[in-house]
């Protein structure tokens, strides 16, 4: 943890950056436009109906 800035840096930015999309389709379209591989998981609970998409370069 950097005491001045309050965060820890790293080489793997995919572990540091979280993107949010309004729909599953928009997330998939973004990943495909960027040439990213992605996986889709079903929603974890009824309270959270969103579907999780993880992308990796």
Secondary structure, DSSP 4 states (H G I P E B T S, - for coil): --TTTSS---S-GGGT-----SSHHHHHHHHHHTT-EEEEE--SBTTB-PPEEEEE-
